[in-house]
Amino acid sequence: MATIKKGPCAYILLCSDGTLYTGWTNDIENRVKTHNAGKGAKYTKTRRPVKLLHVEYFDTKEEAMSREYAIKQLSRSEKIHLVK
């Protein structure tokens, strides 16, 4: 996994039930803390704790949002392959 830093990024989380969650943020460290506090996304609220599996950084939020969308279009097996 890449070094954690601030800036626009797309990310994949592993939820406690084994499912994967994909999102984007400008501050990954804070976002993971927010998810684990139950205040992140409706999906992760009941699937805590979550673990950061993958992060990709971009120059703009638009690029991060586009990558989030692209990742969400992948199958679970494709996402797992991406994480490895």
Sequence and secondary structure as in RCSB ss.txt:
>XXXX:A:sequence
MATIKKGPCAYILLCSDGTLYTGWTNDIENRVKTHNAGKGAKYTKTRRPVKLLHVEYFDTKEEAMSREYAIKQLS
RSEKIHLVK
>XXXX:A:secstr
     EEEEEEEEE TTS EEEEEEEEHHHHHHHHHTT S HHHHTS S EEEEEEE SSHHHHHHHHHHHHTS 
HHHHHHHH 
